[in-house]
Amino acid sequence: MPEHKKGLLMAALGAAMWGGSGVAGQYLLQQCAFTTEWLVVTRMLLAGTILLILDVFFYRSNLLTVWRERQDAKELIAFALIGMLAVQYTYFASIKHGNAAAATVLQYLMPIVIVCYTTISTRKLPKGRELFCVALAVLGTFLLVTHCDFGKFSIPAVAVIWGLLSALSAAFYTVQPKRLIRKWRATLIIGWGMLVGGAVLAFFCPPWEFKGHWDASAAMIYAYIIIFGTVVAFGCYLGSLKYIQPTEASVLGSIEPLTAIALSVLLLGVPFAFMDALGSALILGGVFLLARK
């Protein structure tokens, strides 16, 4: 297989597996009564440990070197808590109170958040196409959340709030660790981010205090979230950057919410009306244009 096609396939698979993990999380949270805290803390601890083990296996390096410089350590802790832990918790909390399709689409407002932050921090108005993308995303969010009915939300308000907080967290998660990843490696930084974030959350929600219904189906779905929805998904998506441009990978990342929508409807019977489809299309369209830029 040509390297470029291989990279496209890897990026698409990674995004699709991320989308599937949201739907799997919805099943565990709503059908098996798992708590958001327990799902997040165990996912972060297990996935972080596996990523660090893989980093040692492939790169034969000392995992502790990243902690030797104070600036690196401070940035890594910030990434673990404000980025990795926050984005995981807010995303699954939005799913818990709503559904995976809406939560994933709301999280995909992240590039719009980055544009708004850049506008404020640089005190420069965005260009015409960026303003158009922001307008598309705002309109799409309005349609998705209200179905054009100002009197009520089509999604529980608490799910919308968690979803918007997820977009804010994802923006920080995307922008903040760039220097660390360039200096070290994505697997090392993400692995430590998950492990440290999970360890902090474990103080408030010990992983051995489980609440919910556990059976064979729940175990298989939980294993999917850890192995395929986290470790393999990150590996495919990050590995694709060896063969394709980051812009191409970002565009293919739109497969994640599309997968979440399709699987939510097909497997969980989540209703997805015309206004949901139109709102999602406007949000993803705006993000797609920004990613191409």
C-alpha positions in Angstrom: 0.0 0.0 0.0 1.4 3.5 -0.9 2.5 5.4 2.2 0.1 8.3 1.6 -2.9 6.0 1.4 -1.6 4.1 4.5 -1.5 7.4 6.4 -5.0 8.3 5.3 -6.3 4.9 6.4 -4.6 5.2 9.8 -6.0 8.6 10.5 -9.5 7.6 9.5 -9.3 4.4 11.7 -8.0 6.4 14.7 -10.8 8.9 14.4 -13.4 6.2 13.9 -12.3 4.4 17.0 -12.4 7.6 19.0 -16.0 8.0 17.9 -16.8 4.5 18.8 -15.4 5.0 22.3 -17.9 7.7 23.0 -20.8 5.4 22.1 -19.3 2.6 24.2 -19.0 5.1 27.1 -22.7 6.0 26.7 -23.7 2.4 27.0 -21.6 1.9 30.2 -22.8 5.2 31.7 -26.5 4.9 30.9 -27.2 1.2 30.5 -24.8 -0.2 33.1 -25.0 2.7 35.6 -21.2 3.3 35.6 -20.2 6.5 37.3 -18.4 9.1 35.1 -15.6 9.4 37.7 -14.9 5.7 37.8 -14.9 5.4 34.0 -12.6 8.3 33.6 -10.1 7.5 36.4 -9.7 3.9 35.3 -9.4 4.8 31.6 -6.7 7.3 32.3 -4.7 5.1 34.7 -4.8 2.0 32.4 -4.3 3.8 29.1 -1.6 6.0 30.5 0.3 3.0 31.8 0.0 1.2 28.5 1.2 4.2 26.5 4.2 4.6 28.7 5.1 0.9 28.5 4.8 1.1 24.7 7.0 4.2 24.7 9.7 2.4 26.6 9.4 -0.6 24.3 9.7 1.4 21.1 12.1 4.2 22.1 14.2 2.5 24.9 14.3 5.7 26.9 14.1 6.8 30.5 10.5 7.9 31.2 11.6 10.1 34.0 13.8 12.5 31.9 10.8 14.6 31.1 10.5 15.6 34.8 14.0 16.8 35.2 13.5 20.4 34.0 11.1 22.5 36.1 9.5 24.2 33.1 8.8 20.9 31.4 7.4 19.5 34.6 5.1 22.5 35.2 3.7 22.3 31.6 3.2 18.6 31.9 1.2 18.9 35.1 -0.9 21.7 33.5 -1.5 19.5 30.5 -2.5 16.5 32.7 -5.0 18.4 34.8 -6.4 21.3 32.7 -6.0 19.4 29.4 -6.2 15.7 29.7 -8.2 15.2 32.9 -10.6 18.1 32.1 -11.3 17.0 28.5 -11.9 13.4 29.5 -14.2 14.2 32.4 -16.3 16.9 30.7 -16.7 14.7 27.6 -18.0 11.7 29.4 -20.1 13.9 31.7 -21.8 15.3 28.7 -22.4 11.8 27.4 -23.8 10.7 30.8 -26.4 13.5 30.8 -27.1 13.5 27.0 -25.7 11.2 24.3 -22.4 10.5 22.6 -23.5 12.0 19.3 -24.3 15.4 20.7 -21.3 15.4 23.1 -18.9 14.6 20.3 -20.3 17.3 18.0 -20.2 19.9 20.8 -16.6 19.0 21.6 -15.8 19.6 17.9 -16.4 23.3 18.5 -12.8 23.2 19.8 -11.3 24.9 16.7 -13.8 27.7 17.0 -12.7 28.2 20.6 -9.1 28.4 19.4 -10.1 31.0 16.8 -11.9 33.1 19.4 -9.0 32.8 21.8 -6.5 33.9 19.1 -8.7 36.9 18.3 -8.7 38.0 21.9 -5.0 37.4 22.6 -3.7 39.0 19.4 -6.4 41.7 19.4 -6.9 41.1 15.7 -10.1 40.3 14.0 -10.2 36.9 12.3 -10.3 36.8 8.5 -13.4 36.5 6.5 -13.4 32.7 6.1 -12.7 32.3 9.9 -15.6 34.5 10.7 -17.8 32.5 8.3 -16.7 29.3 10.0 -17.5 30.7 13.5 -20.9 31.8 12.3 -21.6 28.3 10.9 -20.6 26.7 14.1 -22.7 29.1 16.3 -25.7 28.5 14.1 -25.2 24.8 14.1 -24.9 24.7 17.9 -28.1 26.7 18.2 -30.0 24.3 15.9 -28.5 21.2 17.6 -29.3 22.4 21.1 -32.7 24.1 20.6 -34.2 22.7 17.3 -35.3 26.4 16.7 -37.5 26.3 19.8 -36.3 29.1 22.2 -38.5 27.7 25.0 -36.6 24.5 25.6 -33.4 22.5 24.9 -33.6 19.4 22.7 -30.6 18.1 24.8 -30.5 18.4 28.6 -29.0 21.8 29.6 -26.5 20.1 31.8 -25.2 18.0 28.9 -24.9 21.1 26.8 -22.8 22.9 29.5 -20.5 19.9 29.9 -20.2 19.7 26.1 -19.2 23.3 25.8 -16.7 22.9 28.7 -15.4 19.9 26.8 -14.7 22.1 23.8 -12.8 24.6 26.0 -10.8 21.8 27.5 -10.1 20.3 24.1 -8.8 23.7 22.9 -6.3 23.8 25.8 -5.5 20.2 25.3 -4.7 20.8 21.7 -2.6 24.0 21.9 -0.8 23.8 25.3 1.4 20.7 24.9 2.8 21.6 21.5 6.3 22.6 22.8 6.5 19.5 25.0 5.5 17.2 22.1 8.0 18.7 19.8 10.8 18.4 22.4 9.9 14.9 23.5 7.2 12.6 22.0 3.5 12.4 21.8 3.2 9.0 23.4 5.4 10.1 26.3 3.5 13.3 26.9 0.1 11.8 26.5 1.0 8.8 28.6 2.2 10.9 31.5 -0.7 13.3 31.0 -3.2 10.4 31.4 -1.3 8.8 34.3 -0.9 12.0 36.3 -4.5 13.2 35.6 -5.8 9.7 36.6 -3.7 9.7 39.8 -5.1 13.0 40.9 -8.7 12.0 40.2 -8.0 8.7 42.1 -7.7 10.8 45.3 -11.4 11.8 44.9 -12.7 8.6 43.2 -10.6 5.5 44.2 -10.7 3.1 41.2 -11.5 0.2 43.6 -14.8 1.8 44.6 -16.9 0.6 41.7 -20.6 1.3 41.3 -22.7 -0.1 38.5 -23.6 -3.3 36.7 -20.8 -5.5 35.5 -21.3 -8.4 33.1 -19.6 -9.9 30.0 -20.9 -7.3 27.6 -19.8 -4.4 29.9 -16.4 -6.0 30.2 -15.9 -6.2 26.5 -17.1 -2.7 25.9 -14.9 -1.4 28.6 -11.9 -3.2 27.1 -12.7 -1.6 23.8 -12.6 1.9 25.3 -9.2 1.2 26.9 -7.5 -0.7 24.1 -9.0 0.5 20.8 -10.8 3.7 21.8 -7.7 5.1 23.5 -4.3 3.3 22.9 -4.8 2.0 19.4 -6.7 5.2 18.3 -3.9 7.4 19.5 -1.3 5.1 17.9 -3.1 5.2 14.5 -3.8 8.9 14.5 -0.3 9.9 15.6 1.4 7.3 13.4 -0.5 8.7 10.4 1.5 11.9 10.7 4.5 10.1 9.4 2.8 9.7 6.0 0.4 12.6 5.6 0.2 16.3 6.5 -1.3 17.4 9.8 -4.0 19.2 7.8 -5.1 16.0 6.1 -5.2 14.2 9.5 -7.3 17.1 11.0 -9.8 16.9 8.2 -10.1 13.1 8.6 -10.7 13.7 12.3 -14.2 14.8 11.3 -14.9 11.0 11.0 -15.0 10.9 14.8 -18.3 12.7 15.3 -19.8 11.1 12.2 -19.0 7.7 13.6 -20.4 8.7 17.0 -23.7 9.8 15.3 -24.0 6.7 13.2 -23.3 4.3 16.0 -25.5 6.1 18.4 -28.5 5.8 16.1 -27.8 2.3 14.9 -26.7 0.6 18.2 -28.3 2.7 20.9 -31.4 3.9 19.2 -30.7 7.6 19.9 -33.2 9.7 18.0 -31.5 12.0 15.4 -33.9 14.5 13.9 -33.5 16.7 10.9 -32.5 19.7 13.0 -29.8 17.5 14.7 -28.4 16.5 11.3 -28.5 20.1 10.0 -26.9 21.5 13.2 -24.2 18.9 13.2 -23.5 19.4 9.4 -23.0 23.2 10.0 -20.6 22.6 12.9 -18.6 20.0 11.1 -18.6 22.1 7.9 -17.1 25.1 9.8 -14.5 22.9 11.5 -13.7 21.2 8.1 -13.0 24.6 6.5 -10.9 25.7 9.4 -8.9 22.4 9.3 -8.2 22.8 5.6 -6.9 26.3 6.3 
